[in-house]
Amino acid sequence: MKQEELHPVDISVMFNDGKVMHNTSLYSQDQYQAVNAKTWASKVFIKN
């Protein structure tokens, strides 16, 4: 995936589609904390 394709991804998408990514570092509490995610609408890969 290209970096620019990841920017619009929010936590709800990662959670609902997480079965595909649950064994990766992309689906982790550490990642959410790193971008200051607070809600389901928070973005996963850019600062919120």
N, CA and C atoms as an extended XYZ file, in Angstrom:
144
Properties=species:S:1:pos:R:3:atomname:S:1:resname:S:1:resid:I:1 pbc="F F F"
N         0.825       -1.184        0.000 N   MET     1
C         0.000        0.000        0.000 CA  MET     1
C         0.865        1.241        0.000 C   MET     1
N         0.449        2.228       -0.737 N   LYS     2
C         1.175        3.494       -0.751 CA  LYS     2
C         0.816        4.302        0.484 C   LYS     2
N         1.757        5.095        0.946 N   GLN     3
C         1.566        5.885        2.165 CA  GLN     3
C         0.336        6.778        2.062 C   GLN     3
N         0.138        7.425        0.936 N   GLU     4
C        -0.999        8.338        0.797 CA  GLU     4
C        -2.347        7.601        0.841 C   GLU     4
N        -2.353        6.318        0.556 N   GLU     5
C        -3.587        5.536        0.652 CA  GLU     5
C        -3.959        5.244        2.105 C   GLU     5
N        -2.987        5.281        3.000 N   LEU     6
C        -3.229        4.985        4.406 CA  LEU     6
C        -3.739        6.186        5.192 C   LEU     6
N        -3.487        7.390        4.742 N   HIS     7
C        -3.856        8.589        5.500 CA  HIS     7
C        -5.337        8.669        5.844 C   HIS     7
N        -6.269        8.338        4.951 N   PRO     8
C        -7.680        8.479        5.314 CA  PRO     8
C        -8.233        7.342        6.185 C   PRO     8
N        -7.447        6.345        6.498 N   VAL     9
C        -7.933        5.192        7.253 CA  VAL     9
C        -8.189        5.584        8.704 C   VAL     9
N        -9.415        5.329        9.176 N   ASP    10
C        -9.713        5.626       10.577 CA  ASP    10
C        -9.778        4.336       11.389 C   ASP    10
N        -9.858        4.486       12.689 N   ILE    11
C        -9.814        3.333       13.587 CA  ILE    11
C       -10.980        2.382       13.346 C   ILE    11
N       -12.156        2.919       13.034 N   SER    12
C       -13.299        2.030       12.809 CA  SER    12
C       -13.043        1.095       11.632 C   SER    12
N       -12.372        1.578       10.611 N   VAL    13
C       -12.039        0.726        9.461 CA  VAL    13
C       -11.043       -0.345        9.882 C   VAL    13
N       -10.031        0.045       10.647 N   MET    14
C        -9.034       -0.929       11.096 CA  MET    14
C        -9.668       -1.975       12.002 C   MET    14
N       -10.578       -1.541       12.857 N   PHE    15
C       -11.224       -2.471       13.781 CA  PHE    15
C       -12.138       -3.432       13.025 C   PHE    15
N       -12.945       -2.906       12.135 N   ASN    16
C       -13.894       -3.742       11.395 CA  ASN    16
C       -13.207       -4.639       10.386 C   ASN    16
N       -12.125       -4.159        9.798 N   ASP    17
C       -11.376       -4.955        8.832 CA  ASP    17
C       -10.131       -5.555        9.472 C   ASP    17
N       -10.038       -5.467       10.786 N   GLY    18
C        -8.847       -5.878       11.514 CA  GLY    18
C        -8.476       -7.333       11.373 C   GLY    18
N        -9.445       -8.168       11.014 N   LYS    19
C        -9.127       -9.588       10.846 CA  LYS    19
C        -8.020       -9.784        9.825 C   LYS    19
N        -7.883       -8.835        8.928 N   VAL    20
C        -6.823       -8.908        7.923 CA  VAL    20
C        -5.503       -8.414        8.492 C   VAL    20
N        -5.562       -7.456        9.418 N   MET    21
C        -4.352       -6.806        9.896 CA  MET    21
C        -4.056       -7.055       11.367 C   MET    21
N        -4.784       -7.925       12.033 N   HIS    22
C        -4.617       -8.067       13.476 CA  HIS    22
C        -3.259       -8.609       13.896 C   HIS    22
N        -2.536       -9.243       13.023 N   ASN    23
C        -1.205       -9.751       13.365 CA  ASN    23
C        -0.094       -8.840       12.863 C   ASN    23
N        -0.432       -7.599       12.560 N   THR    24
C         0.580       -6.659       12.085 CA  THR    24
C         0.728       -5.512       13.068 C   THR    24
N         1.778       -4.745       12.926 N   SER    25
C         1.974       -3.573       13.785 CA  SER    25
C         1.012       -2.448       13.418 C   SER    25
N         0.302       -2.588       12.311 N   LEU    26
C        -0.656       -1.565       11.906 CA  LEU    26
C        -1.915       -1.605       12.755 C   LEU    26
N        -2.156       -2.728       13.415 N   TYR    27
C        -3.358       -2.928       14.214 CA  TYR    27
C        -2.923       -3.058       15.665 C   TYR    27
N        -2.587       -1.921       16.278 N   SER    28
C        -2.081       -2.005       17.646 CA  SER    28
C        -2.407       -0.757       18.452 C   SER    28
N        -2.558       -0.945       19.747 N   GLN    29
C        -2.800        0.170       20.655 CA  GLN    29
C        -1.632        1.152       20.629 C   GLN    29
N        -0.427        0.651       20.474 N   ASP    30
C         0.748        1.529       20.397 CA  ASP    30
C         0.647        2.483       19.212 C   ASP    30
N         0.178        1.965       18.079 N   GLN    31
C         0.012        2.807       16.890 CA  GLN    31
C        -1.036        3.878       17.152 C   GLN    31
N        -2.142        3.519       17.766 N   TYR    32
C        -3.204        4.488       18.047 CA  TYR    32
C        -2.711        5.575       19.007 C   TYR    32
N        -1.949        5.186       20.011 N   GLN    33
C        -1.399        6.167       20.955 CA  GLN    33
C        -0.408        7.088       20.262 C   GLN    33
N         0.362        6.558       19.333 N   ALA    34
C         1.372        7.357       18.632 CA  ALA    34
C         0.755        8.501       17.833 C   ALA    34
N        -0.472        8.321       17.353 N   VAL    35
C        -1.138        9.362       16.570 CA  VAL    35
C        -2.197       10.103       17.375 C   VAL    35
N        -2.244        9.840       18.695 N   ASN    36
C        -3.169       10.518       19.599 CA  ASN    36
C        -4.631       10.247       19.238 C   ASN    36
N        -4.921        9.019       18.860 N   ALA    37
C        -6.290        8.634       18.503 CA  ALA    37
C        -7.153        8.571       19.755 C   ALA    37
N        -8.360        9.144       19.679 N   LYS    38
C        -9.259        9.191       20.831 CA  LYS    38
C       -10.633        8.576       20.547 C   LYS    38
N       -11.052        8.552       19.278 N   THR    39
C       -12.383        8.059       18.925 CA  THR    39
C       -12.284        7.125       17.721 C   THR    39
N       -13.415        6.488       17.397 N   TRP    40
C       -13.458        5.609       16.220 CA  TRP    40
C       -13.160        6.384       14.940 C   TRP    40
N       -13.435        7.685       14.936 N   ALA    41
C       -13.214        8.503       13.748 CA  ALA    41
C       -11.773        8.993       13.614 C   ALA    41
N       -10.960        8.759       14.628 N   SER    42
C        -9.556        9.174       14.578 CA  SER    42
C        -8.819        8.428       13.477 C   SER    42
N        -7.883        9.116       12.865 N   LYS    43
C        -7.080        8.505       11.808 CA  LYS    43
C        -5.993        7.625       12.442 C   LYS    43
N        -5.619        6.575       11.749 N   VAL    44
C        -4.665        5.615       12.277 CA  VAL    44
C        -3.218        6.010       11.969 C   VAL    44
N        -2.978        6.646       10.840 N   PHE    45
C        -1.606        6.868       10.386 CA  PHE    45
C        -1.181        8.334       10.293 C   PHE    45
N        -2.038        9.250       10.740 N   ILE    46
C        -1.659       10.663       10.783 CA  ILE    46
C        -2.064       11.207       12.157 C   ILE    46
N        -1.367       12.245       12.624 N   LYS    47
C        -1.657       12.836       13.937 CA  LYS    47
C        -3.081       13.373       13.962 C   LYS    47
N        -3.748       13.087       15.062 N   ASN    48
C        -5.122       13.557       15.259 CA  ASN    48
C        -5.117       14.805       16.124 C   ASN    48
